[in-house]
């Protein structure tokens, strides 16, 4: 058993009517294993297939059908355990977890209880605006997913799609080490980055390939643990934070009114932003776990673990440290740029041979901003790393100014061509001819003699002239040259 000894900083305490309260948060994250076949059958796992077209006789629990373990799923679990700095258990076992639901053909789920494939581990998270926090991993076990009940195709009937039945899930159970919604979402973000880097799960929360059961309780700061409630199947970072905030407030209101918290399973209604009762919370004995008689225990050798470990990719923490050291960018930037393998690869291509900080700024600012606005993922970006790098090259060689580059980028994102094509077609090359710039400066000064006379008394007012010259040049004049000539002309 584990305890929750850490006490949150005061900034994370919630104020009730009578006193402060501390949230205790643990998560059970279900990550669908990246595998072309299910855990105990050869049926496909492709997302979006027609209902009940990816169901073997094993998945449908036909009489006499026996499960056979997919070794690749075992390998993926071990790989994930190594990425979580966790202990790999050389002996593990599958158990039957008994409960009844229309989309569970066997009447039980094959899972792991007493002997999971991965034991205790630890990862470090960095919640936004907070200090790094170490979150303990209690275990990682494998289990088969259930099917899906569909209630909205008919007013009178429920339909069952068994395509997901038997799909392999990794359930990653944290210790109750988190003390705020921000820490909880940062934890899921970190887990997602790790499994994506490892290639063991695609981390797609919209498709349900990564989802979290959130356990929440409250206590007086440093006091004894309260009764927890579990919020099932939360599938976005924002919803995780909203669900925790609502549930903690709900529990505080009950306790401060003299009531008691019932241990139960709840659902989060994202439209209303609230949790509601689903069922009373089951304990292990309610599921009547027992070893699955159709499956032998899993025995893993040192050699099997060593081969997987030798082929692990660079993980987010190591990549972040390398980015900070090699590119000289701040830890904040490095954290964002290594949040996924695709982001890291994009940045490395973009930064190669260029100013690393400028590359980071453009990627995190202009590119990510445009992608978010358009609702597009990085891998589908209309401006790839090579194309964006071409734009940065035109800024570096002073072909265009940074301001003009913003306009060029918008047109690149709209599919109007490369940076060079747009600059040439629209005549956007920066004016670097000192004589031409000097004439523009002279014209602006001549048109505003009174304003020019005041610059000596207030040098900051020279900025007005810079703006007027840039306006006269339609933004094409080299800003550095404009400033230099104005200083000479105005005696600043």
N, C-alpha and C positions, 0 to 999 in steps of 0.2 A: 504493500500500500504506500501511497505517497501523501505528503502533506503540502500545504500551501503556506510556507513560512514568510515569504517575501511580503513586505508591506509597501504599498504604492506610495509615490510622492503625494503630498497634499493636493497638488494641482489636479490629480486624478480622482480625488475623493468626490463623492456626490453629497450635496447638502440636503438633508431632510428637514422636517419641521422641528425635530428635537436635537439632532446631532448629525455628524458626518457619517458616511457609509463608504465602504470599500468594495469594489467589484472583484470577484474571483472568477476567472474565465479559463476554460479549457476547451479544446476543439478536437473533434474527430473528423478528419478530412478523408473523404472518399475520392480516390484518384483512379480513374479507369486506366488499366495497363495498356500501353501501346502495343497491341498484338493483333495479328490478322486472324487469329482463331481464339475461341473461348477457352476458359480455364480447364474444362473437362471434356471438351468436344472439339471437332474440327470445323464447326460452323463459323461462318464469316461474322465480322464485327463492324462492317461498314455502316457509317451513320447515314440516316435518311432513306434506307431501303424500304420497299413496300412492306406493310405489316405482315408478320409471320412468314417471311421469305428466307430468314436466316436462323432457322430452328432445326436442330438435329433431333433424333429420337431421344437422345440423352437429355437435351434441354427441355423437351416436352414431358420428361419423366414417364416415357412409355415402359410398360412392364418388362423386366428382364434386361433393361439397358444399364450398363455399368460405366461409371466415369473413369476417364484416364487423364492423369495430370499432364498439362501442357508444360514441358520443361522450360520453354522460353519465358513463361510467366514467372516461374521460380527464379530464373536468371534476372528478370527485370526487378523483382522484389529485392534480391540481394544487391543489385546495383544501386537501387534507391536507398537501402539501408546503409551502404557505404557512403553515399552522398550525404546522409544525415549524421555521419560520425557515430553510427550506432553499432551495437553488438550484433553479429550475425549468429543466430542459433543453429548449430550443426544438426540438431534434432528438432523437428517440428511435426505437427500432426493436424490433420483436418478433423473437424467435429461437425456434428449435426446440431443446428440451432432450430428448434422446433417452434413454428408458429404457422397460422393458417391465413391465407389471403388468396383471392382469386388469381392473382398474377404470379403465384409461387407454386408451380405445378407439383413439386414433390411433397408439399406440406411441410418442408423444412428447407433451411438454407445451409449449404456446405460452407463452413467458415473455420476459423481457428480460435480456440479459447485459451486453454491452459498452456499450450506450447506454440507460440507464434513464431514465424520465420525470422523476425527481427526483434531484438530487445531494445534496451534503453540507449538513447542517443541525445544529441543536443545541437541546436542551431542558434545563431545569434541574429537578432533582428534589430532594425533601427527605425522605430516609429517616427513619423514626420514630426519634427519639433521636439523630439525627446532624446533621451540617452539610450545607448545600446542596451539590450536586454537579452539575457540567455534564457531560452525556452527549452525545457527538457522534453524529450520524446519518450513516452512510456513504452510504446511498442508499435510495430507495423505488422499487420497480419493480412493474409489473402482470404478473399471470399468471393462467391459468385453473386452477381447482381440478380435481382428479380426482374420480372417482365414489367409491363406498364398497363395500368387500367385507364381506359379512356371513357370519360363520362359525358362529353359534350357533343357526341354524334347523334344521340337520340334522347328524347325526353323520358323514355321508358327503359332503355337498356344500357348496360355497361359492356364495352368491348375490351378485349384483352389482346395486346400485342406482345408476343414472346421473343421478339428480336433481341432484346437486352438480356433475356433469361440465360444465365450462365456466363455472361461477360465477366472478365476478371477485374476485380477491384482490389486496390490496396487501401486498407483503412489505417491511417496514420493517426495515432492517439497521442495528444500532447499531455504533459502534466499541467496542473492548473496554475501556471506561472504568469499568466497575463492579467493586467490590472486595468486595462482601458480598451475601448473599442478600437482605438488607433493601433494599439499593440496587437490586437487580434487580427485586424486586416493586414498589418505588416507581416505577421506570421504566415498568413495564407499566401501573401505575395511572395515571400521568401521560399515557401514550399513549392509554389508554382514555378519560380525561377529555377529551383534545383531540379525538379522532375523534367522540366523542358530541356535544361542543359544536358541531363543524362539521357534524354530520349525515352524515358519510361512512361510518360503521360504527356498528352498535348496541352493539358491545362485549360482546355476550352470550357469555361464556366457556363456559357450560354447553351451549349449542347448538353450540359450536365456531366461532362467528363471530369470535372473537379467540383466538388460541392462539400459543404461543411455542416456538421451537426454542432451547434454551439451550446456549451454548457455554462450557465450563468447562475451565480449565487451572490448574495451580499452579506457583509458582516460589519460590525464596528471595527474601525482600523486596528489591525493586530489581534482581533478577537478570534473566537472559535468559528470554524467554518459553518455557514448556513446551509439550508436545504437547497439543492440545485434543481434547476429545470433545464431540460434539453430542447433546443429549437432545431427542428429537423430541416435538412436539405436547403440550406441558404446558399444561393448561387451567384452572389456578386459581392465585391468588397464593400460597396455602399450599403447593401442590404444587411451585411454582417454588422456594420457599425450601427445602423438604425435599429436592428433587432436587439442588440445588446443594450443600447440606451433605453429603449422602451421597456424591455424585460426587467432591467435593474430598477427603473423607476416604479414599475408595477409592484415589484417585491417590497421595495421600501415603503410604499403607500400601505400595503397590507400589514407589514410589521409595525409601522408607527401607529396603525389603527388598532393594534392589539391582536391581530390575526396571526395565523401560521401559514407558512408556505407549503403547499402540497407538492411532493416530488412527482413531476409529470412531464410528458412529452408535449411540446407545443409546436405550432406552425406559425410562420411569419407571413402576414398579409401585406405585401409590399405596396398595394394600392392604398391601404388605410394606414400603413406604417405602424402596425401593432401585431402582437402575438396573440394566439388564441389556443385554447385547449384542444389537443388531438386525442390523447389517451393518458391514463395513469402510467407512470414510468415503470417499466419492467426491470426486475433485477435478474441476475444470471440464472437463478434457480427457476424463474418463470419460463425460461426457454428450454429447460431440461436438456442441457448440453450432454452429449456423449460421443465417444470416438466414432467416426464414420467407419462402419465395418467393410465398406467396399473399397477403401483406400488405405494403402500402406503408409506408414510414417515416412516423412521426407528426411533423408540423411545427406548432409552436405559435407563435402571433403574440403580440406585446406587448399588443395590444388584448384578446385572449382572456384573458390573465393579469390584465390590469387590471380587466376586468369582474368576474372572480371575486373579486379582492382587494377591490374596492369593496363587495362584499356579504358579506364575512366577518362572522360573529357575534363577540360578545365572547368571548375565549378565557379559559381558566381562570386564567392568571397575571394578566391584566388585571382579571378579575373579582375575584380575591382582593385585589389592591391596592386596588380600589375599595371592597370591603367593609371593609377595615381602616380606610380613610380616612373613608368615609361613615358607617359604623355604629360605629366606635370599638371593634371587637372584636379580641381577640388574633389574631396570625397563625395560631396553631394552630387556633382556631375557624374562621377564614376559610378555611383549607386544607380542612377537612372539609366545610364548607358549600358550597364551590365545586367539590367533587370531581366533580359532575355538574351538568348544566344543570337537571335536575329538582329537585335539592336546593337549588340557588341560587334558583330561582323560588319554591319553597315557602318558603324563609326570607324572601325579600323581601316576600312577602305577609304572612307572620307578623309580621315586625318593623315593618311600616309603622305609624307612629303609636304604637309601643309601646317599652318598654325593650329595646334591641337585645341586650344581654347576657343578660337574662332569657329572651328569645325563643330565643337560641342555646342556652342551657343546657337549656331544655325540649325543644328539637328534638333535640339531640345526646344528651341523657340519657334522658328518659322515652320520647319517641317512638321514637328509634332502638332503644332497649333493647327496647321492646315489639314492634317490627317484627322484630328479629332473633330474639327468642324465638318468635314466631309463624311465622317463615320467610316473611314478606311483604315485597314490594318497596314502596318509598315511594309509587309511583304507584297502588298498590292499598290504601293505608292507609285503614282505616275512619274515621280522624280526619284530615280535611284541614286545610289552613292556616287557613281561615276559622274552622272549629270550634275548633281549638286556640287561635286568637287570642281567641275568645270566652271560653275558660277563663282565659287570662291577664288579660283585662279584669276578670273577677270577683275575681282576686287583687288587681289594682291598685286597685279601688274598695273593697277590704276587705269584700266580700260574703262571701268565704271566706278561710281562712288557706292558706298554702302546703301545710301538712300535709293539710288536707281536700282541697285541689286534687288531690293525688296519688290519693286515693280516687275523686274525680269522674272523673279521667282514665281510670282503669281501667274504670269503667263506660261511659264514652264509647267506649273502644276495643272494649268488648264489644258495642257497638251499642245501648245502652240509652237513647240520646237525646243532646241537646245539653247543654252545661254548665248552662244556665239550667233546663232541664227536670229534670235530676237534682238540682240544688240545691233546687228547689222541692218536688219529689216526696219527697225524703228528709229535708227539713227541715234542711239543712246550713248555713243562713245563719249567718255569724259573729255572735257576741254582742258588740255594741259599746256597749251601754248601761252606762255607768260605774257606775251604782248596782247593777245586777245583778252585775257583775264584783266590785265591792267586797264584796258580801255573800258571794260564793264565797270570796274571800280571807279575810274575817273568820272564816268557818266553818272553813277549813283551819288558820288560826293558832290558833283556840280549841281545836281538836282536838289540837294538837301544841305546847303551851306550852314544853316543855323544848327542843324543836328550835328554836323561835323565839328562845329566849334565847341560843342558841349562834351565831346568825347575825351578831351584832355582832362576835364574835371571829373568825369565819370567813365573810366576805361571800360567798365562792363557794358556800357551802351554801344560799344563797337559791335556787339552781337546783332544788333538791329541791322547794321550795314551788311554783315555777313549774310543775313537772311535775304536782304534786298538783292544782293549780287547773285546769290544762288537762284532766286526767283527769276531774275533777268536772264540767267543762263539756262532756265528750265531744268535746274538741278544738275547740269552737266559740268559745271566748273569744278575743278579740283579744290575741295574745301581747304586743304592745307595751303595751297597757293593763294587762295582768296584771303585767308587770315594773314599770311605773310605780307602781301602787298598792302592790305589795309593798315597794318601796324606801321608800315613805312610812311604811307600817305597821311595818316592821321596822327603820327608822332606818339604812338602808344608804346 
